[in-house]
Amino acid sequence: MFRFKQFTVDDSCCSMKVGTDGVLLGAWARICGKGSGEGGVSTVDNSEERRILDIGTGSGVVALMLAQRYQQAEIVGIDIDNDATEQARENFQGSPWSSRLRAECCPVQQFATNNAGNFKLIVSNPPFFNNSLKNPDLKKSMARHTDTLSMSELMECSSIMLQDGGELCLILPAWEEESIMAETEKRGLSLRRVMRVQGRANKPVKRLLLSFQKSTEKQIVAEESLVLEEGVNSRTEAYSLLTKEYYL
């Protein structure tokens, strides 16, 4: 069990456990647009602002983090792993926001056909390994590799399901930057924000947090950087500030 300030996550049946990547995405992703408050976070309470999709929800940790922040949001988590989907349901039901959360076991390619233009925000911590040695555990292999969900498919499905002006937020390895930019340009998604994440200040960038808007308008890209640790088990002030509403 992983305990946060306002909810608990059981990931015992999930191939991918609660980790830093998911927590970073859940804390960083946000709804932007007209009527935004401090930091671009939307304060408008209407139906267009309240639909969020978590692709590859796993234990549901990212969906739960967003449910905590957006108190009016209706959030759907989808996954192709039956066990993970059931665990997400249990985690959702045990949270203070159970009436606004649901989990479905469904490939995103299928889900997209019935949900065109339905979401203001889509988040995903997607599989990203290409042409690498696969884990003998089938579920872990599905969660980590792009065989069941290529980057091209993720971009296409997200573009279909986003409302105009909606945002897609991802966390990816730094080496995927060039390929993801090529895919988003094809789908009418423009980069709006990027955060480059380093484990420590003297280490290379390890992860990218990326936010794309479904818009044909040229965007000013907001670039940030984040260092996670100052020393062993010592979070930086910036990392602590980003996650302060969630971590105990």
N, C-alpha and C positions, 0 to 999 in steps of 0.2 A: 504493500500500500504506500502511495506517495501522498503526503499531506501538504496541502496548500492552506492559505489563510482562511478561505471560505468554502473549500470543497476538498474531497479526497478522491484519488484515482487508484483503482486496482488495475494493474496491467499484467497480471499473472497469466492470462490466456492470450496475450498479444505477442506476436513475434518481435515487434519493435517496441521497446520499453520507453517509458517517459524519459526524456533526455533534454539536453541543453538546446538542441535545434528546435524542438517543438515549443519549448518555453519561450525562446527568443521570438519565434514567429507569433505566438499568441499574445505576447506583450507588445510587439511592434506593429502588427497589422492594425489598420484602422479604417473607418469609413470617412472619406473626405468629400468635399463638395460645397455647394452653396449653404450658407447658414452654419458654417463650421465655427467651432469654438477654438480655444487655445490649442495650438499644435495641429490645426486642421481637422480635429475630431468633430464629427457632426453632432450638433445638439438638436437638430430638427427631429420632432417626433411625428413621423407620418409613415404610412405603409411602405412607401418607396425606399425608406431608409432602414428597414427593419429585417430584410431577408439576407441571411448569411449562409454560405455553403462551405463545409470543410471536406475537401477531397482527400481520401485516404485517412480517415479520422482515427483509425487505430483504437486506442483506449478512450479517445474523446477529449484529451487534455486541452487541445487548442480550442475546440468548440466551447468547452467549459470556461476557459479564460475569457473568451469573447462574450459569453452569456453573462459573466460577472460584470464586465465593463459596460455592455449595451443592454440596459435593463428592459428595453422594449423589444429586443431583437428576437426573431424567430429563426432558429438555427438548425440546419440539417447536416449531419455527418454521414458520409457514405464510405463504404469500404467493400472490397471483394472477398474479404476473409470473414466467414460466418462467425467464428469464435470471437474475433476482434469486435465485430458489429454487436454481438450479444453483450460483450463486456462493456462496450460504450453505452448501450442501453441501460445496463445496470448502474453505471457511473452517472448517467444522466438522471435516472430515477432517484438516486440517492443524493442529488444536489438540490440546492434551494430553487433551481430554475427548471425543474422537470417539465413543467407545462409548456415551456418554450423550446425544448430540445427534443430532437428525434434522430434515430439512427436507422439507416437502410443498408442492406447488403445488396449492392448493385454496382456494376461497372459504370464508370463515369460516361463512357461512350453511349451506353443505353440510357442513363439518367438524363443526359443532355437533350435527347430527342423529345422529352416531355416537359422540359423546363426552360425553353427559350426565353431570354429576357427576364428571368424570375429573381435575380439576385443583385443586390447592391454591392456586396463584398464576397469574394471567393478567396479562400486560403488553402494552401497545400504545402505539405512537407513531402514532396514526391520522391518516388524511386529515381535514382540518378546514376547507377553504375551501368556502363556500357562496356561490352567486350572484356569483362573481368571474370575471374574465377568465381563460380557461384557457390553459395552455401548449400551443403547437402540437405539442409532443412528446407523443404519446399515453400513453407510459409515465409520464412526469412528471405528466401530468394525472391519471392514475389514482391515482398515489401521493399527490397533494396534495388532490384534490377528493373530496367525499363521494358522488359519483354511484354508485360501486360498493359503498360501505359507509357508510350513514348512521349518525349517532350512536345513533338508536333501535335499529337492527339490531345495532350493536356491543354495546349494553347488554343487549339481549334474549339474544343468543348467549352472551355472557359469563355471564349469570345461569344459563343452562341448563348450561353446562360447569363452573361452579364447584361444588366441594363445599360443604356447609354450613359456614360459618365461613371459607371461602376468601376470598382478596383479589384485587381487580382494581386494578391500578396503571396510570395514564395520565399522559401529558404533553399539555397542551392550551394554546392561546392563552388569555390572561386573559379575553378577550371571550366565551368559551364557558361561563363559570361558571354563569350562570343556566340555560341550556338543558340542560347536563349534569346539574344537580341535579334538574331536572324529570324527566329520563329515568330516573335511577337510582331515584327514589322509586317509580316505576311497577314496577320490576323486583325489588323486595325487596333492594336494595343500599343500605347506609347508609354515609355518609362517616365515615372513621376518622382519616385524616391528610390534611393539605394543606400544601404548601410553595409560597410565592409567590416567584417568581424575577424579579429585576431585573438588567438588564445592568450598571448602575452605581447607586450609592446615590441619586443625584438624578434617576433616571429612573423612569417608571411601571412597574408590574408587567407583565412581558411574557409569562411562562409560568406555568402552574399544574401542579404535581405533585400528583396526587390518588390517594388509596387508599380504595377502597370495600370493605366486608365484606358477604358474603352472610349476613345475619342480620336477624332481626326485633327483636333487642334494641337498646335505645337506647344509642348510643355517645357517649363523651366524645371530642370531636374535638381532636386535637393539631395546633396550627397553628404553622408555622415560616416563616421568610423566609430568602432567600439572595440575596446580591449576588455577581455573577460576577467583576467586574473593579474594581480600584482605579484603574487607568490603562491605557494602551495595552499590550496583551499582558502584563498584570500581574494574575494571579489573586488573589482574596482568600484569606485564610487559611481561611475556611469552605469555599470551593469546592475548594481544594487538599486539605483534610481529607476531604471527601466522596469525592473521586476518587483519593486517594493510592494505593490498591491497583491502579489501572489505568493512569493516565497515567505516562509516562516522565518 
